Amino acid sequence: MGMPIEVDLRDETPSDIEPVFDWFREVDSVFSTYKAESQISRFNSGSLAEGDLDTPVRDVLRRCEELREVTDGYFDVRSLPLPLSLIDSSGQTITHGIDPSGYVKGWAVDRAADQLRGLGARNFLINAGGDLRVAGGALPQASWRVGIQHPLELDKTAAVVEANDLAVATSGEYIRGRHILNPHTARAPEGVLSVTVVGPDLGEADAYATAAFAMGDEGPRWTMSLDGYQAMTILAHELVLYTPGFPRAEE
């Protein structure tokens, strides 16, 4: 999936979690935009029709479309308009199809968490490139304490989240630079350094964090309206804003 995935188990069982990593490999083989044989790549190239996609793929794309509507288009798996240099001689825009990875990563992690529970695990953390699902406690501690990396001072934390069953997703420019664009302008947003969204579903939390970041300094107002999710936004001048229920721990 183009990122390290870590599973931190605090139970004596299960002894074999290889099926969980097999699941991530399967997700990568189906949804990758870099592998020519994946269903997403074949769909984007036109060699696979929408009706021929596997049911989970269609379900993911349907949910991505619902999230596009919920976020007023700020979370959009469809291609953005490209620069003039990428418009062909007939005037047709060259597109890159769809890329649902902004939702798929969290979706896959949530299902991996279900697999771990089915194997008997009750206390664990799954970390997929900085987006996390925690369950139970970090035994012998009764809960998990998750540090949110500071967007400018990467060896420091901006806040600590304490929880027993929670999804934590952060969008920013820590590693990949200015890769999140405002779909309405095709430009990088201004005025925001990072957005962290927490809630019951990691796929949705990741989509909401991406959307709020794409909104720029208008994002904090929008996150106040999220049902069942809380957010922390760090603005460009390092002002930190929280929704009222954000589970910030005492450091």
C-alpha positions as CSV (number, residue, x, y, z in Angstrom):
1,M,0.0,0.0,0.0
2,G,3.0,2.2,-0.3
3,M,3.5,2.7,3.5
4,P,4.6,0.8,6.5
5,I,1.8,-1.0,8.4
6,E,2.4,-1.9,12.1
7,V,0.3,-4.1,14.3
8,D,1.0,-3.7,18.1
9,L,-0.7,-6.6,20.0
10,R,-1.0,-6.4,23.8
11,D,-2.8,-9.8,24.1
12,E,-1.2,-13.2,24.4
13,T,-3.3,-14.3,21.5
14,P,-3.5,-14.6,18.5
15,S,-0.2,-16.3,17.8
16,D,-0.5,-15.9,14.0
17,I,-1.6,-12.6,12.5
18,E,-0.3,-13.3,9.0
19,P,-3.9,-13.4,7.7
20,V,-4.1,-9.7,8.6
21,F,-1.1,-8.8,6.5
22,D,-2.4,-11.1,3.7
23,W,-5.6,-8.9,3.8
24,F,-3.5,-5.7,3.3
25,R,-1.7,-7.4,0.4
26,E,-5.0,-8.3,-1.2
27,V,-6.3,-4.7,-0.8
28,D,-3.1,-3.4,-2.4
29,S,-3.4,-5.8,-5.3
30,V,-7.1,-4.7,-5.9
31,F,-7.0,-1.0,-5.3
32,S,-3.4,0.1,-6.2
33,T,-3.2,2.9,-8.7
34,Y,0.5,1.9,-9.5
35,K,-0.1,-1.8,-10.4
36,A,-1.3,-2.2,-13.9
37,E,-3.2,-5.4,-13.1
38,S,-5.2,-4.0,-10.2
39,Q,-8.9,-3.5,-10.7
40,I,-8.6,0.3,-10.1
41,S,-5.9,0.6,-12.8
42,R,-7.8,-1.5,-15.2
43,F,-11.0,0.5,-14.6
44,N,-9.1,3.7,-15.1
45,S,-7.6,2.4,-18.4
46,G,-11.0,1.4,-19.6
47,S,-10.2,-2.3,-19.8
48,L,-12.6,-3.1,-16.9
49,A,-16.2,-1.9,-16.8
50,E,-17.8,-0.7,-13.6
51,G,-20.2,-3.6,-13.6
52,D,-17.3,-6.0,-13.7
53,L,-15.7,-4.6,-10.5
54,D,-15.9,-6.9,-7.5
55,T,-18.6,-6.0,-5.0
56,P,-16.2,-4.6,-2.3
57,V,-14.7,-2.3,-5.0
58,R,-18.1,-1.0,-6.1
59,D,-19.1,-0.5,-2.4
60,V,-15.9,1.5,-1.8
61,L,-16.5,3.7,-4.8
62,R,-20.2,4.2,-3.8
63,R,-19.1,5.3,-0.3
64,C,-16.5,7.6,-1.8
65,E,-19.2,9.3,-3.9
66,E,-21.3,9.7,-0.8
67,L,-18.4,11.3,1.0
68,R,-17.8,13.6,-1.9
69,E,-21.4,14.9,-1.5
70,V,-21.2,15.1,2.3
71,T,-18.0,17.2,2.0
72,D,-19.2,19.5,-0.7
73,G,-16.7,18.0,-3.1
74,Y,-13.6,18.6,-0.9
75,F,-13.0,14.9,-0.7
76,D,-13.0,13.7,-4.3
77,V,-11.5,10.5,-5.6
78,R,-11.9,11.7,-9.2
79,S,-9.1,13.4,-11.1
80,L,-8.6,17.1,-10.7
81,P,-8.4,19.3,-13.8
82,L,-4.8,19.1,-15.2
83,P,-2.5,21.9,-16.4
84,L,-2.8,23.1,-19.9
85,S,0.4,21.1,-20.9
86,L,-1.6,17.9,-20.2
87,I,-4.4,18.7,-22.6
88,D,-4.1,16.8,-25.8
89,S,-4.1,18.3,-29.3
90,S,-7.9,17.8,-29.7
91,G,-8.5,19.9,-26.6
92,Q,-9.5,16.9,-24.5
93,T,-8.2,16.8,-20.9
94,I,-6.0,13.8,-20.1
95,T,-7.2,12.4,-16.8
96,H,-5.9,9.9,-14.3
97,G,-9.3,8.3,-13.5
98,I,-10.0,7.7,-9.9
99,D,-7.9,7.2,-6.8
100,P,-9.8,5.9,-3.8
101,S,-6.7,5.4,-1.6
102,G,-7.7,8.3,0.7
103,Y,-10.6,6.2,1.9
104,V,-9.4,2.7,1.2
105,K,-6.5,2.8,3.7
106,G,-8.8,3.5,6.6
107,W,-11.4,1.1,5.3
108,A,-8.8,-1.7,5.1
109,V,-7.5,-1.0,8.6
110,D,-11.0,-1.2,10.1
111,R,-11.5,-4.6,8.5
112,A,-8.1,-5.7,9.7
113,A,-9.2,-4.7,13.2
114,D,-12.3,-6.9,12.8
115,Q,-10.1,-9.8,11.7
116,L,-7.9,-9.3,14.9
117,R,-11.0,-9.4,17.1
118,G,-12.1,-12.6,15.3
119,L,-8.8,-14.1,16.2
120,G,-9.3,-13.3,19.8
121,A,-7.4,-10.0,20.1
122,R,-8.9,-7.3,22.3
123,N,-6.0,-4.9,23.0
124,F,-4.2,-3.7,19.9
125,L,-3.1,-0.8,17.7
126,I,-2.9,-0.8,13.9
127,N,-0.8,2.0,12.4
128,A,-1.0,2.5,8.6
129,G,1.3,5.4,7.6
130,G,0.3,7.5,10.7
131,D,-3.4,6.7,10.6
132,L,-4.4,4.5,13.5
133,R,-7.1,2.3,14.9
134,V,-6.8,1.5,18.7
135,A,-8.7,-1.0,20.7
136,G,-8.7,-1.9,24.4
137,G,-5.6,-0.7,26.2
138,A,-1.9,-0.5,25.8
139,L,-1.5,-3.2,28.5
140,P,-0.5,-2.8,31.3
141,Q,-1.8,0.7,30.7
142,A,-5.6,0.8,30.6
143,S,-5.8,2.9,27.5
144,W,-3.8,4.0,24.4
145,R,-2.0,7.4,24.3
146,V,-1.5,8.5,20.6
147,G,0.9,11.3,19.9
148,I,-0.1,13.6,17.0
149,Q,3.1,14.7,15.3
150,H,3.8,18.4,15.1
151,P,3.6,19.6,11.5
152,L,6.7,21.8,11.7
153,E,8.8,20.3,14.5
154,L,8.7,16.6,13.5
155,D,10.5,15.4,16.6
156,K,7.7,16.8,18.8
157,T,4.0,16.1,19.4
158,A,1.3,18.7,18.9
159,A,-1.2,16.8,21.1
160,V,-1.9,13.4,22.7
161,V,-5.1,11.5,22.2
162,E,-6.1,9.0,24.9
163,A,-8.7,6.4,24.0
164,N,-9.8,2.7,24.2
165,D,-11.6,2.3,20.9
166,L,-11.0,5.0,18.3
167,A,-9.8,5.8,14.8
168,V,-7.3,8.6,14.4
169,A,-6.5,10.1,11.0
170,T,-4.2,13.1,10.2
171,S,-3.9,15.0,6.9
172,G,-1.0,17.3,6.3
173,E,2.2,17.9,4.4
174,Y,4.6,16.1,6.7
175,I,6.2,13.7,4.3
176,R,4.7,14.1,0.8
177,G,4.7,17.9,0.6
178,R,1.8,19.7,-1.0
179,H,-0.1,16.7,-2.3
180,I,-3.6,17.7,-1.1
181,L,-5.4,20.0,-3.4
182,N,-8.6,21.9,-3.2
183,P,-10.7,20.1,-5.8
184,H,-12.6,23.3,-6.6
185,T,-9.5,25.3,-7.5
186,A,-6.9,22.5,-8.3
187,R,-4.5,24.4,-5.9
188,A,-3.0,23.6,-2.6
189,P,-5.0,25.1,0.3
190,E,-3.6,28.0,2.3
191,G,-3.7,28.8,6.0
192,V,-3.5,25.2,7.4
193,L,-0.7,22.9,8.5
194,S,-2.6,19.8,9.6
195,V,-6.0,18.4,10.5
196,T,-6.6,15.4,12.8
197,V,-10.0,13.8,12.9
198,V,-11.0,11.1,15.4
199,G,-14.1,8.9,15.5
200,P,-15.6,5.4,15.0
201,D,-14.6,4.7,11.4
202,L,-11.0,5.3,10.1
203,G,-12.0,5.5,6.4
204,E,-14.5,8.3,7.1
205,A,-12.1,10.0,9.6
206,D,-9.4,10.0,6.9
207,A,-11.8,11.4,4.3
208,Y,-13.0,14.1,6.6
209,A,-9.4,15.1,7.6
210,T,-8.5,15.3,3.9
211,A,-11.6,17.4,3.1
212,A,-11.0,19.8,6.1
213,F,-7.4,20.2,5.1
214,A,-8.4,21.0,1.5
215,M,-10.8,23.7,2.8
216,G,-7.8,25.6,4.2
217,D,-8.6,28.0,7.0
218,E,-12.3,27.4,6.5
219,G,-11.9,23.8,7.6
220,P,-12.2,24.3,11.4
221,R,-15.7,25.8,11.0
222,W,-16.8,22.8,8.9
223,T,-15.4,20.2,11.4
224,M,-17.7,21.7,14.0
225,S,-20.6,20.2,12.1
226,L,-19.3,16.6,11.9
227,D,-21.6,14.1,13.6
228,G,-19.8,11.6,15.7
229,Y,-16.3,12.9,14.9
230,Q,-14.0,15.4,16.5
231,A,-11.1,17.4,15.1
232,M,-7.9,19.3,15.8
233,T,-6.7,21.8,13.3
234,I,-3.3,23.5,13.3
235,L,-3.4,26.7,11.3
236,A,-0.4,28.2,9.5
237,H,0.4,30.6,12.3
238,E,0.4,27.5,14.7
239,L,-2.9,28.4,16.3
240,V,-4.4,25.1,17.4
241,L,-8.2,24.7,17.2
242,Y,-10.2,21.8,18.7
243,T,-13.8,20.8,18.4
244,P,-15.4,20.6,21.9
245,G,-15.2,16.8,22.3
246,F,-11.7,16.2,21.0
247,P,-10.2,13.6,23.4
248,R,-7.0,15.5,24.2
249,A,-5.1,13.9,27.1
250,E,-3.1,15.8,29.7
251,E,0.5,15.5,28.7
